[in-house]
């Protein structure tokens, strides 16, 4: 189960003001690259369904390359297959290498080198290369690329990578970073990276099957609200970091079924912020391995049913508090002891197929997080794990029937419409927007509803009226015995 539930992103409200135009592919230009070349700053390049054997370079343009039309979901998948490059040294499928900015956006594509090669001379290459650029990569399926799904570095320049709401799967590297590789982010001007709301699954490498960060310094890397599962690597199957001096925050993620350690941190400098907060780590070959990763903070996590729980090697200082470390076959604690507020009890997940990592009403992890942390959105004490338990009377999460919830347009830089299909009259229904840390951003509707549809809009602002940042937001609708969830991506 994905932390922010949605399998596909819907449609995009295309620009129609400020002189921006829409360039159609293949209607106006036969190839994606020709459409990109013809576009001006602020334009949208709209690509119809089909397979495009291309290697696309943005050329520094702040444009939106998308498959999403303004009136209805696209009729089929648009695939960019980079495995037949014109030049063998330019085999990545998509390039951001010319100083692109946040509004240089690619969304809605399958980006691939065809994971099912037929021995017909196809070339390997990255799915997306970002070098000294700050693009936004949202709502894509990045699949079947070698050596990386996404490769990024900034070489000390002030850049920002945004990876929002993608499926990153079945990418492979013979060395490191099958899914995402963050490299050489060094120096006081080093960039930030936000990896949020993605499904990172089935990637493989020698180190960092899902995500790998090497030699980063003086910046901030945030992994939030991702599902990182079934990746494989002898060292750090889920996430691996080495020789880092950056603030690293890993929060509200689910790590499950990884063949290797869910998280492996090595040679992390003292004095930097290495925070692992409110993650659910279950069913991996190992849970968390900290090797010379000093000043690490583990708080409010559920680490259960792994080959080992928390393993510390050569640490000078470490803080582990208010975690549930339980049922790890090779010992819950290796090289350390339980900390303040730690428990060792079955977290009592909802379960089912696909497995649901929300907490049942009798879970010992409810209201068991650090009491000094901000309260959960329902104003109760912080819970442990990636998902908080909502205490709204009469709305148990476990056993609740699915409530249909649609978000349109999505992704969007403007207002979105939220449509809830209500099967029968209810005395009360809530429609709320949360960030992926589980904090309430906006209560959009709270009141009775007749059978039919509840249609409301969210203008992208918080309860205080401030415009929220770009990122992934969870939309949750609740009524007695009913719950619906969807993902809204703000660009």
N, C-alpha and C positions, 0 to 999 in steps of 0.2 A: 504494500500500500504506500502510495506516495504521500509525503508530508503535506503538501498542498495539492489536493486531489484534482487532477484533470489529465486526460490522456492526449488532448489536442487543444490547440488554441484556435479560436474561431476566426473573426474577421476584423479588418482594420478600417477605421474611418480615414479615408484618404484626404489629403489636403486639397483645398479648393480656393484658398485665399492667399494673399501676399505674393501673387505672381508665380507660385509654384505650379508646375504642370505634372501630368501623368504621362510617362513614356511607356508604351505598350510593347511587350515582346511576346510573340513574334509579329504582332500587328503592325507596329511602326518600324521595328528593326528585327532582323532574323535571329540574332543571337543576344544573349544576356550582356556580353561584353560590349557589343555595339550599342545596346540601350544605355549602359553605364556611360560610355564615351559621349553619347549624345545628351545626357542629362546635365542640367545646370544645378548649382547649389540649391538645396531645398526641394528638389524635385523628387518624385516617386517613380521608380521603375517597377512596373507591374507585370509579372511573368505568368503566363498561362501554364496549365498543367502540361507535362511532357518531360522527356529526358533530354538534357542539354549536356553534351560532351564538351565541357569548357573548363578553362582555368581563369577565374575572374579576378581582376584587380580593380579596386575602387579608385585608385589614382588620386587619393587625397580628398575626394568629394564628400560633402555632407549631404548624402542622399539616402533615401529609404529604398532598399531593394527587397521586394516583398512578393508573395503570392496571394495576398489577401485583398479581395475586392471590397467595395463599400456596401454592397447590398445583400450579399449572400456568401456563405462559405465557398471556397474554391471548388471547382468540379472534380479535381483530382490532385495528386501530388506532383509538384514540380521538383525534379531531381537534377542537381548539378553533379555530374560525374567527371572528376578531374583526372581519370586514369589514362587519357590519351593526350598528354601535353604536347604542344608544338615543340617545346624545348625540353630535353630530359632533365635539365637542372631547374625546371620551373613546374614541378609536378603537384604542388599543393592545389587544392580545389579553389580556395578563396584566399586572396591576399589583402591584408591591411598593412601596408608598408610605406605609406606616403603621408604620415602625420594625420591620419583620420581622427575625427572627434566623436563625442558621444552621439551626435545626430547622424553619424555614419552607421546605418542600421541594416542588418540582414536578418530576415525573419521568414519563417514558414516553409523553408526548403528542406529537402533531403540532400545532405552534403556528403559525398561518398567517393570512394575508389572501388566500389563494387566488392562487397565482402565475399561474394561467391564467384571468384574468378574462374575462367574456363581455360586458362593456359594460352590465352590469345595475345600475349604481349603487352598486357596492361602494365602501367607504371605505378609504383607505390608513391605515396606522398601524404602530407598532412591534410586534414580536412580544412582547417582554417589556420593561417599564419598571421600573427599580430606582432609586428616589430616596430617599436617606437610609434605606436598608434593607440588610440583610445576608443575603439568601436563598441557598439552594442550588438550582441549576438543573442537573439531571443526567438523562442518558439520553433527552433529547427530540430530535425533529426540528423545527428552527426554520427555516421555509422560506417564501419568497414574501412577505416583509414589506417595506414601504417606510415610513419612511426607514431603519430599522435592524432587524436581527434582535434584538439586545439593546442597550438604552440604559441607562447607569449613571452616577450621580454621587453624591457624598457631601457636597459643599460644606464640607469641612473637618471633618466629624463622623467619629468613629471607627467606621467601617463596614467590611464585608468582603464582597466578591462572590465566589461560588464557581460556576464554570461547568465542569462535569465530565462528560466522556463524551457530549457531544451531537453531533448533526450540524447544522451551521449553514450553510445553503446557499440560494443563489438569492435572497438578500435584496439590496435595492438602495437607494442613497441618492443624491440629486442633488448632495450636498455631501461628507460624510465619514462613514466608518464603516458600510459596508453590512452587514457581519456583526455586529461588536461596536463600540460607541462608548463610550469611557470619558471623561467630561467633568468638568471643574471639581472635581477631587479635590485641593483646595487647603488648606494650613494644617498646623500641627504635629500636629493630630489626624486628618489625612487617612487615608483607608482603605487597605486592601490589596485586591488583586484576584488571584485564582488562576484561570487559564484552562488547564485540563489535560485531555489525552486526548481532545480534540475533533477532528472532521473539519470544517474550515472551507473550503468549496469553492464556487466559482461565484458569489461575491458581488461586487457592483460599487459603485463610488462615484467621485467626483472625487479624493478622497484616502482612503487606507486602505480598500481594497476589502474585505479580510478583517477587520482590527482597526485601530482608530484610538484614540489616546490624546492628549488635548489638555489642556495647562495643569495637569498634575498636579504635586503638590509634597509633599515630606515623607512619602511613603508607599512601599510596595513593590508592584510589579506583576510577576507571574511568569507567563510563558507556557512551559509544559512539556509535552513529549510530544504535541504536536498535529500533525496533517497539514494544511497550509495550501496549497492548490493551486487553480489555475485561477480565481483571483480576478482582477479587473481594476480598474485605476485609473491615470490619467495620473501620479499621484504616490503611490508606495507601495502597490502592488497587494496585497501580502501583509499587512505591518504598517507603519503610519505613526505616528510620534510627533512632536509639536510643542510647543515651549516647556515642556519638562518639567524638573522638579527632583526627580525621584523615582528610587529604586533600581528599575531595570528589568532583570530576568533573563529571557533568552530561551535556553532550553536543550533539547536533545534533540528538536527539531522537524524536520519535513521541509517544505521550501518547494519546490514544483515547479509548473512550467507557469503561473505567474502572469504576466498581461499587464501588465507594469510591474515596478518594482523589488520583489524579494522583501521587503526591509527598507529603509525610508527613515526616518532619524532627523534631525530638524532642530532647531536651537537648544536643545541639551541642555546644562544648566548644568555648569560645571567642579565637580569635587568629589563629584558623585553617581556612583553605580555603574551604568554601562551595560555589561552583560555579555552577550555573545553566545558561548555555549559549547556545543560538541558538537552543532551543527546540520548538517543536510545541505541544501544550497541548490543546486538543479540545474534547468536548463531554463527559467529565468525571463528576461524581457526584460532585467533587470539583477539583479545579486546583492545586494550591500550598498552603500547610499549613505549616507554620514555627512556631513552639512552643518552645520558649526558645532556638531557633537555631540562635545563635548570629553570627554577621559578615557575614551573608549570602549575596551573590551577585547574583542578577538576571539581566541578560543582553541579549538583542536581542532575547527574546522569544516571541512567539505568544501564548497567553492564551485566548482562545475564546470559547464561547458556552458551558461553564461548569456551574455547579450549583453555584460555586463561583469562583472568579479569584485568587487573592493573599490574603491570610489570615495570619496575624501576631498576635502572642500571646506571651507576656512576652519577647519581644526582647529588648536588650540594644542598638544594632546597626544593621543597615540593609541598603543595597544599591540596589535599583531597578531602572534601567535606560534603555531607548531605548527598551522598551517592547510594544507590541500591546496587550492591555488588553481590551477586547471588548465582549459585548453581553453575559456576565455571569449572569445568572438569579438571583442569590442571592447576587448581588453586585460585581462589578469588584474589589474593594479594601475594605478589612475589617481590620481595625486596622492600616491602612497606607494610604498614599496619592500617587498620580502619581508622578513619579520621572522625572528627566531631560530626555528629548527626548521621554518620553512615549507618545503613541497615543492610541486612542480608536476608531478604524475603522474596518469595515469588511475586513479581510485579503484577500478576493477574491481568494480562492483556486481554482485549476483546477476542483476538484470535480469528479463526475462520479461514476461508479460502476465497480470495487472497488474504494473507494474514494481516490483521488490523492491530497496529501497535498503540491504539488508544487504550486508556485505562478503564477497567470496569469500576463500578461504584464501590466495590469493597477492596480496591487495590491499596496496599500499604504505602504506595508512592504518592497518594493524594494528600496535599497539604503537608508534605514531608520535606520540601525543599528548604533552602536557607531562609530563615525568617527575615533576614536583613535584605533579601532581594525584593524588587518591586512585586506587588501582588499580581496574580493572574487576572485576565480580563474580567472575570466574574467577581473580582475584588477579594477573592480568597487567597490564602497563603500560597506561595509558589509550590507547584508540584515538581516531582522528578520526571525526567524523560522528555522526549521531543514534543509530546502533545499533553496539554493540560486537560484536566477533567472539569467540565462545566457543571456548576452546581445549580443551574436554573431549575427551579422546582418543577417536577413533572416531566422533565426532558432527559431521561437517562440516555447516555450515548450508546450503551450496550443494548443490542436488540432493537434499536430504533430503525424504522423502515426508511428507505431512501426517499428523499424529497427532491424532485427535479428542479435544478437551478441552472440557468443559463446566464452567461455574461457576454454582452455584445456592445460595441465592437471590442475585440480583444486580440492582440495588444492595442493600446490606445494611449495617446498623449492628451486626450480630452475626456469628457464625461463618458461613462459607460452606463448601459441599461441593464438592470438586474431583473430577471423574469423567473418567478417561482410558481410552479404548477401545484396548486393546493387541491388535493383529492376530495376533501370534505370540509365543511365549515369548521373553523377553530376559533377558540376564544382569544388566543394570543399566538402571534408568530413574530419572531425576531429575524431581521436580516442585518448582519454586522459584517464589517470589514476589519480584518486583523493583519498586522504585519507577520512575517514568518517567525518572529520570536514569540508570537501568541499575544501580543499587546493589542488592545482594542484601538483601532484607528478612527472608526466612525460607525455609529449606530444609524443605519439608513432607514429602518422601519421597525416599529414595535407597536403592535395593536392587533385587533381581530381581523379575520379574513373569511370571506365566503368561498365556496368551492369555485374553482376556476384558476385565475392567475392574479398574482400580486406583481405589479409592475412599478418599479421604483428606479431612480437614477442615483449614481454616485458621481459627484463632480470632481473627485480626486483630491478632496480636502479633508482635513482632520476634524475632530470634534471642535477644535478651537478655531477653525476656519482657515488654517494654513494649508497651502498646497503641499502635498506629500512628495517625497523624492521618487525618482524612477526606481523601479524594483518590482518584486513579486508580492502580491497581497492575497490573502485567503478570504474568500467570501463564504460565510456560513449562514444558512437559514435553519431556524429551529422552531418547531412546534411540538406540542405534546406527542411523544412517540414517533416523531419524524425529524430527520436531519438531512440537510443537503449541503454539499461543499463544491466549490469551484475555485479556479485560480484567475486572478486579474493581473495582467502585466502592464505596468505603467512605463511608458517610454519617454 
